[in-house]
Amino acid sequence: MPSIRIWTPESDYDRNAVCCLAKKIVQYYGVNIEISYGTKQGFNDAARKPDGVKKAVDTYLKHNDLVIFLIDADSARSQAQRRKERNSLLNRIQEVVNASGGKAILILMLQELEAWLLVDCLGICCYYTKNPETRNREEWIKFAKRQQPGKTNLIEEAELGGKNAKEYLEELSRDILIKINPNLKNKPQNLKERQYTEDKSSEIAECLEMSNQTIKRNESLEEFAQCLKQLATHDEINQG
């Protein structure tokens, strides 16, 4: 069975959510892939040593077929700036990826992890109602359709103070909570305490449904899914 190592050096919350989505994608495609992960602390420890990240990747590749780095994709302007900074996280990872002979790849999560979660607003409704049957209820189906962005990688802060994917998800979570309990509209502090926060991301991921339609709603999620599918298909061909 092929195996991958998911490494999200910026956040272990991202790691937990991405690993969950990876398992759902693998299940949707009906393929077998072993999924393991690296930690934020592990990356920080490795990055302190000369060639530490490369050595860590080489060690992982003794047990895994592919290492997938995932970091947040900033705006085009910020990305350009990060590429100019020799020691930026982006450049340090890219250097290791370039030296891996195709055994490590870097995927930029377009508009951050929240944009990956927003591919299935009905699943987010299921999380906040604490009921998977919400997915089959007409009122929630209509509600989710009104809230569902198309290409979630296009949710971008157009100007300072605009709405990015995280803010979009925070606002969506408030709308869901108010739909469940209209009285919360008059209790802004209670609403703020219960709205989306990063530590909820993996639990929300558990409620999402991966399908061809949802995967295609974010280009970087689709890139990630294709990596998993191709790895499994390549392994099947080799075994055949």
C-alpha positions in Angstrom: 0.0 0.0 0.0 1.4 3.4 -0.9 1.9 5.9 1.9 2.1 9.7 2.2 3.4 12.0 4.9 1.4 15.2 5.3 3.4 18.1 6.7 1.7 21.4 7.6 4.5 23.3 9.3 2.4 26.4 10.1 -0.4 24.7 12.2 -1.2 21.4 13.8 -4.9 22.4 13.5 -4.4 22.5 9.7 -2.7 19.1 10.0 -5.6 17.5 11.7 -8.1 18.9 9.3 -6.1 18.1 6.2 -5.5 14.5 7.3 -9.2 14.1 7.9 -10.0 15.4 4.4 -7.3 13.2 2.9 -8.9 10.1 4.4 -12.3 11.2 3.0 -10.8 11.8 -0.5 -9.1 8.4 -0.4 -12.4 6.8 0.6 -14.3 8.7 -2.1 -11.9 7.5 -4.8 -12.0 4.0 -3.4 -8.2 3.7 -3.2 -5.9 2.5 -0.4 -3.3 5.0 0.9 -1.6 5.0 4.3 -1.7 8.5 5.7 0.7 9.8 8.3 1.9 13.3 9.3 4.7 15.5 10.5 4.1 18.1 13.2 4.7 21.9 13.5 7.2 21.3 16.3 9.0 18.6 14.3 9.4 21.1 11.5 10.7 23.8 13.8 13.2 21.5 15.4 14.4 20.3 12.0 14.6 23.8 10.6 17.1 24.9 13.3 19.7 22.4 12.0 21.7 22.8 8.8 19.9 20.8 6.1 17.6 19.6 8.9 14.4 19.7 6.9 16.0 17.9 4.0 17.3 15.2 6.3 13.9 14.9 7.9 12.3 14.4 4.5 14.9 11.8 3.6 14.1 9.9 6.8 10.4 10.1 6.1 11.0 8.8 2.6 12.5 5.6 4.0 8.9 4.8 5.1 6.7 6.9 2.9 6.4 7.2 -0.9 5.6 10.9 -0.9 5.9 13.9 1.4 3.3 16.6 0.8 4.0 20.0 2.4 1.0 22.3 2.7 1.2 25.9 3.6 -1.2 28.8 3.3 -1.2 30.7 0.0 -1.1 34.4 0.7 -2.2 37.0 -1.9 -0.2 37.2 -5.1 1.6 40.2 -3.8 2.6 38.5 -0.5 3.7 35.3 -2.4 6.0 37.4 -4.6 7.5 39.0 -1.5 8.0 35.7 0.2 9.8 34.4 -2.9 12.2 37.3 -2.7 13.1 36.5 0.9 15.8 33.7 0.8 14.9 32.3 4.2 11.1 32.5 3.9 9.2 29.4 4.8 8.1 29.1 1.1 11.6 29.2 -0.2 13.1 26.8 2.4 10.4 24.2 1.6 10.7 24.8 -2.1 14.5 24.1 -1.9 13.9 20.8 -0.2 11.2 19.9 -2.7 13.4 20.7 -5.6 16.1 18.4 -4.2 13.8 15.5 -3.6 13.6 14.1 -7.1 9.8 14.3 -7.1 9.4 12.5 -3.8 8.3 15.7 -2.0 5.8 18.3 -3.3 4.5 21.6 -2.0 0.9 22.6 -2.3 -0.2 26.1 -1.5 -3.6 26.1 0.1 -5.4 28.8 -1.8 -7.1 31.2 0.6 -6.0 29.0 3.5 -7.5 26.0 5.1 -10.9 27.7 5.6 -11.4 27.8 1.9 -11.0 24.0 1.8 -13.7 23.7 4.5 -16.0 26.0 2.6 -16.3 23.5 -0.3 -19.2 21.9 1.6 -21.4 24.5 3.4 -24.0 21.8 4.1 -21.4 19.8 6.0 -20.6 22.9 8.1 -24.3 23.1 8.9 -24.2 19.5 10.0 -21.4 20.3 12.4 -23.2 23.2 14.0 -26.5 21.4 14.3 -24.7 18.3 15.6 -26.8 16.2 13.3 -25.7 14.5 10.1 -29.4 14.3 9.0 -29.3 18.0 8.5 -27.8 17.2 5.1 -31.1 15.7 4.0 -33.4 18.5 5.3 -34.8 20.8 2.6 -34.6 24.0 4.7 -30.9 23.4 5.4 -30.2 22.4 1.8 -31.7 25.7 0.6 -29.9 27.6 3.3 -26.5 26.1 2.4 -27.1 26.7 -1.3 -27.6 30.4 -0.7 -24.4 30.5 1.4 -22.2 28.2 -0.8 -19.5 30.0 -2.7 -18.5 28.6 -6.1 -14.8 28.5 -6.4 -13.7 29.0 -2.8 -10.1 29.8 -3.9 -11.6 33.1 -5.2 -12.6 34.2 -1.8 -9.9 36.8 -1.4 -9.5 40.0 0.6 -9.9 42.4 -2.3 -8.8 45.4 -0.1 -7.7 45.9 3.5 -10.6 45.1 5.8 -12.4 42.9 3.1 -13.7 39.4 3.7 -11.3 36.5 3.3 -12.1 32.8 3.6 -11.6 32.7 7.4 -13.9 35.7 7.9 -16.4 34.2 5.4 -16.5 31.0 7.5 -16.8 33.0 10.8 -19.8 34.9 9.4 -21.4 31.7 8.0 -21.0 30.0 11.4 -22.8 33.0 13.0 -25.6 32.8 10.5 -26.0 29.0 11.2 -26.0 29.6 15.0 -28.6 32.3 14.7 -30.8 30.0 12.4 -30.6 27.3 15.1 -31.2 29.8 18.0 -32.5 33.3 16.9 -32.0 34.6 20.5 -28.3 34.5 19.9 -28.7 37.5 17.6 -29.2 39.6 20.8 -26.2 38.0 22.6 -23.2 39.0 20.5 -20.6 37.8 23.1 -22.2 34.3 23.2 -22.4 34.3 19.4 -18.7 35.2 19.2 -17.7 32.5 21.7 -19.5 29.8 19.6 -18.5 30.9 16.1 -15.8 29.3 14.0 -12.3 29.2 15.4 -9.3 27.3 14.0 -9.5 24.7 16.8 -12.8 23.6 15.4 -11.4 22.9 11.9 -10.8 19.2 12.2 -14.2 18.5 13.7 -15.8 20.5 10.9 -13.7 18.4 8.4 -15.3 15.3 9.9 -18.7 16.5 8.8 -17.8 17.4 5.2 -18.6 15.3 2.2 -15.9 14.8 -0.4 -17.2 14.4 -4.0 -16.2 15.4 -7.4 -18.3 18.5 -7.0 -16.9 19.6 -3.7 -13.3 18.8 -4.5 -13.5 21.0 -7.7 -14.6 24.0 -5.6 -11.0 24.7 -4.7 -8.1 24.4 -7.1 -5.5 23.6 -4.5 -7.8 21.0 -2.9 -8.3 19.4 -6.3 -4.5 19.4 -6.8 -4.1 17.6 -3.4 -6.8 15.1 -4.3 -5.2 14.4 -7.7 -1.8 13.7 -6.0 -3.5 11.1 -3.8 -5.3 9.5 -6.7 -2.3 9.4 -8.9 -0.1 7.9 -6.2 -2.6 5.1 -5.6 -3.1 4.5 -9.4 0.6 4.4 -10.0 1.0 1.8 -7.2 -1.8 -0.3 -8.7 -0.2 -0.2 -12.1 3.2 -1.2 -10.7 1.6 -4.1 -8.8 -0.3 -5.2 -11.9 
